[in-house]
Amino acid sequence: MPAPTAPTKTYPTKKKDDIPYPVRINRYLALTGVSTRRGAEELIVKGKVTINNRVAVLTDRVLQGDEVVVKGYKPKSYRYIVYNKKRGILTHSEKGHHDRSIADIFPVSGVYPIGRLDKESEGLIILTDDGRITERLLSPRFNHEKEYLVTVQEHLKNEMIEAMERGIVIEDGPTKPCRIVKKGPSMISMTITEGRKHQIRRMLSAVGGTVIALKRVRIMNITLGSLAPGAYRDLKGAEKDEFLSSLGL
């Protein structure tokens, strides 16, 4: 009796409007949750991927309506961790820096931070071994919300807040509209859908504000809550399901 063959799976299992067709086959497999781009390239080189019953090659592009099949694919189990980064810690090690980074102090191996918080900022960082979520979470075209508590040196005037909410021109171009809730004379809650380098600090500077404290408290449906500085928790249950579903996984 012949040995059972590994399952064959077709992707995407449901249509996703956010796939920018035509798209390179390796990026398509990453966007649809099969693999990272590098892992997808290995599958393609090994002849494990077909497009409309033809074995795919690395230069192929997927068109809307194409049938993409990955032979023998079995979903991998990934870990997602919610971490409260302390002020003074780098998100990633940088050449020439002697400051500690998350990798130097985090007790769980095999996971890495998605996105950045600068050294002087604190708060929510997601760590994972799932490379599929990087582009889905960080690309501004997906409009995923990130919320920050910001304290400035000056009293914030209504016209300063309104200018930032409409979108304001900074060095690398205009920002997208954002949502701001005033928490006190010098404190605001700021929700943005971008993630440019030092974006919030530059936005406040453009309207005459000087940031003295910045803390990220939410990414999409994930909140920092009462998690202490330097502490972490596993993302699981309904919270994890909602997060991955919102990323199309």
C-alpha positions as CSV (number, residue, x, y, z in Angstrom):
1,M,0.0,0.0,0.0
2,P,1.6,3.4,-1.0
3,A,2.4,5.9,1.7
4,P,0.0,8.7,2.1
5,T,1.0,11.9,0.3
6,A,1.4,15.2,2.1
7,P,-1.6,17.5,1.8
8,T,-1.7,20.0,-1.0
9,K,-3.1,23.4,-0.3
10,T,-4.3,26.2,-2.6
11,Y,-3.6,29.9,-1.7
12,P,-5.2,32.2,-0.9
13,T,-8.0,30.2,0.9
14,K,-10.1,33.4,0.5
15,K,-9.7,36.4,-1.8
16,K,-7.8,39.3,-0.3
17,D,-8.4,42.7,-1.8
18,D,-5.2,44.1,-0.5
19,I,-2.9,42.0,-2.7
20,P,-1.4,44.4,-5.3
21,Y,-1.8,42.3,-8.5
22,P,0.3,41.5,-10.5
23,V,2.7,40.4,-7.7
24,R,5.9,38.4,-7.6
25,I,5.3,34.8,-6.6
26,N,7.6,35.0,-3.5
27,R,5.8,38.1,-2.2
28,Y,2.4,36.6,-3.0
29,L,3.2,33.6,-0.8
30,A,4.3,36.0,2.0
31,L,1.2,38.1,1.8
32,T,-1.1,35.1,1.8
33,G,0.5,33.7,4.9
34,V,2.4,30.7,3.5
35,S,6.0,31.7,4.3
36,T,8.4,34.6,4.5
37,R,9.8,35.8,1.1
38,R,13.0,33.8,1.7
39,G,11.2,30.7,2.7
40,A,8.9,31.1,-0.4
41,E,12.0,31.2,-2.7
42,E,13.1,27.9,-1.2
43,L,9.7,26.4,-1.9
44,I,9.8,27.7,-5.5
45,V,13.4,26.4,-6.2
46,K,12.4,23.0,-4.9
47,G,9.5,22.9,-7.4
48,K,6.9,22.9,-4.6
49,V,4.8,25.7,-6.1
50,T,2.6,25.7,-9.1
51,I,0.6,28.5,-10.8
52,N,-2.3,27.2,-12.9
53,N,-0.8,23.7,-12.8
54,R,2.6,24.9,-14.1
55,V,5.7,24.7,-11.9
56,A,6.5,28.2,-10.8
57,V,9.9,29.9,-11.2
58,L,11.3,32.8,-9.2
59,T,10.5,35.4,-11.8
60,D,6.8,34.5,-12.1
61,R,4.1,37.0,-11.2
62,V,0.7,36.1,-9.9
63,L,-2.4,37.6,-11.6
64,Q,-5.8,38.0,-9.9
65,G,-7.7,34.7,-10.5
66,D,-4.6,32.5,-10.8
67,E,-4.6,29.3,-8.9
68,V,-1.4,29.0,-6.7
69,V,-0.8,25.6,-5.1
70,V,1.9,24.7,-2.5
71,K,2.6,21.0,-2.4
72,G,3.1,19.4,1.1
73,Y,2.7,22.7,2.9
74,K,1.9,22.4,6.6
75,P,1.2,25.5,8.7
76,K,3.9,26.4,11.2
77,S,3.1,27.3,14.8
78,Y,4.3,30.8,15.6
79,R,4.8,32.8,18.9
80,Y,3.6,36.4,19.4
81,I,4.7,38.3,22.5
82,V,3.5,41.7,23.8
83,Y,6.5,43.5,25.5
84,N,6.7,46.8,27.4
85,K,10.0,48.3,26.3
86,K,11.6,50.5,28.9
87,R,12.9,54.0,28.1
88,G,16.7,53.9,27.4
89,I,16.6,50.5,25.6
90,L,17.2,50.3,21.8
91,T,14.7,48.3,19.8
92,H,17.5,46.9,17.6
93,S,21.2,46.9,17.9
94,E,22.8,49.6,15.9
95,K,26.4,49.7,14.5
96,G,28.6,51.8,16.7
97,H,26.1,51.9,19.6
98,H,27.1,50.4,23.0
99,D,23.6,50.8,24.5
100,R,21.6,47.8,25.4
101,S,19.0,46.5,22.9
102,I,15.9,44.3,23.4
103,A,18.0,41.3,22.1
104,D,20.5,41.9,24.9
105,I,18.0,41.7,27.7
106,F,14.9,39.8,26.5
107,P,14.7,36.3,28.1
108,V,13.0,34.5,25.2
109,S,15.2,33.4,22.2
110,G,14.1,33.0,18.6
111,V,11.8,36.0,18.5
112,Y,12.5,39.5,17.2
113,P,10.8,43.0,17.5
114,I,8.5,44.1,14.7
115,G,9.0,47.8,14.1
116,R,10.8,50.3,16.3
117,L,10.5,52.5,19.3
118,D,13.4,55.0,19.6
119,K,15.7,54.9,22.7
120,E,13.9,57.7,24.5
121,S,10.4,56.2,23.9
122,E,8.7,53.4,25.8
123,G,5.8,51.1,25.5
124,L,4.3,48.4,23.4
125,I,6.5,46.3,21.1
126,I,5.4,43.0,19.4
127,L,8.1,40.3,19.3
128,T,7.6,37.2,17.1
129,D,9.2,34.5,15.0
130,D,6.6,35.0,12.3
131,G,8.2,37.0,9.4
132,R,4.9,37.0,7.5
133,I,3.5,39.8,9.6
134,T,6.3,42.3,9.1
135,E,5.0,44.0,5.9
136,R,1.4,43.5,6.8
137,L,1.9,45.3,10.1
138,L,4.3,48.0,9.2
139,S,3.3,49.1,5.7
140,P,1.3,52.4,5.9
141,R,-0.9,51.2,3.0
142,F,-2.7,48.8,5.4
143,N,-3.7,51.7,7.8
144,H,-3.2,49.8,11.0
145,E,-3.7,52.0,14.1
146,K,-1.0,52.7,16.6
147,E,-1.8,54.8,19.7
148,Y,0.6,56.8,21.8
149,L,0.5,58.9,25.0
150,V,2.5,62.0,24.4
151,T,3.6,64.6,27.0
152,V,5.1,67.9,25.8
153,Q,6.9,70.7,27.5
154,E,4.5,73.4,26.4
155,H,0.7,73.8,26.8
156,L,-1.0,72.4,23.7
157,K,-3.2,74.9,21.9
158,N,-6.3,73.7,19.9
159,E,-4.8,75.0,16.7
160,M,-1.7,72.9,17.2
161,I,-3.8,69.8,17.7
162,E,-6.1,70.6,14.7
163,A,-3.1,71.1,12.4
164,M,-1.7,67.7,13.3
165,E,-5.1,66.0,12.9
166,R,-5.5,67.3,9.4
167,G,-2.0,66.2,8.4
168,I,1.1,68.3,8.5
169,V,4.2,68.7,6.3
170,I,7.4,67.3,7.8
171,E,10.8,66.8,6.2
172,D,9.9,63.7,4.3
173,G,6.4,64.9,3.2
174,P,2.9,65.4,4.5
175,T,1.6,63.1,7.2
176,K,-1.7,61.3,7.0
177,P,-4.6,62.6,9.0
178,C,-4.6,61.3,12.6
179,R,-6.8,61.3,15.7
180,I,-5.9,63.2,18.8
181,V,-7.6,63.3,22.2
182,K,-6.4,65.9,24.7
183,K,-5.7,64.4,28.1
184,G,-4.4,67.5,29.9
185,P,-2.8,70.9,29.2
186,S,0.4,69.2,27.9
187,M,-0.7,65.6,27.3
188,I,-2.5,64.0,24.3
189,S,-3.4,60.5,23.1
190,M,-2.4,60.3,19.4
191,T,-3.5,57.6,17.0
192,I,-1.6,57.3,13.7
193,T,-1.6,54.8,10.8
194,E,2.0,55.5,9.7
195,G,5.3,54.7,11.4
196,R,8.0,57.0,10.0
197,K,11.2,57.5,11.9
198,H,10.6,59.8,14.9
199,Q,7.3,60.8,13.3
200,I,5.4,62.0,16.3
201,R,8.4,64.0,17.7
202,R,8.7,65.7,14.3
203,M,5.0,66.4,14.0
204,L,5.0,68.1,17.5
205,S,8.1,70.0,16.6
206,A,6.5,71.3,13.4
207,V,3.7,72.9,15.5
208,G,6.0,74.2,18.2
209,G,5.9,71.4,20.7
210,T,8.8,69.6,22.5
211,V,8.2,66.0,23.4
212,I,9.4,65.0,26.9
213,A,7.7,61.6,27.2
214,L,6.3,59.3,24.5
215,K,4.7,55.9,25.2
216,R,3.0,53.5,22.8
217,V,0.0,52.0,24.4
218,R,-1.8,50.2,21.5
219,I,-1.1,48.5,18.2
220,M,-4.4,47.6,16.4
221,N,-6.4,45.6,19.0
222,I,-3.5,44.9,21.3
223,T,-3.2,47.1,24.3
224,L,-0.4,47.6,26.8
225,G,-2.8,47.7,29.8
226,S,-1.2,47.2,33.2
227,L,1.9,45.4,31.8
228,A,4.8,46.7,33.8
229,P,7.9,48.2,32.1
230,G,10.2,45.4,31.1
231,A,7.5,42.8,31.4
232,Y,6.0,40.7,28.7
233,R,3.1,38.3,28.0
234,D,2.1,35.9,25.2
235,L,-0.5,36.9,22.8
236,K,-3.2,34.2,22.7
237,G,-6.9,33.4,22.5
238,A,-9.4,35.8,21.0
239,E,-6.9,38.7,21.1
240,K,-4.4,36.8,19.0
241,D,-7.2,35.6,16.6
242,E,-8.4,39.1,16.1
243,F,-4.9,40.4,15.5
244,L,-4.0,37.8,12.9
245,S,-7.4,38.0,11.2
246,S,-6.9,41.8,10.8
247,L,-3.6,41.1,9.1
248,G,-5.3,38.6,6.7
249,L,-3.8,35.5,8.4
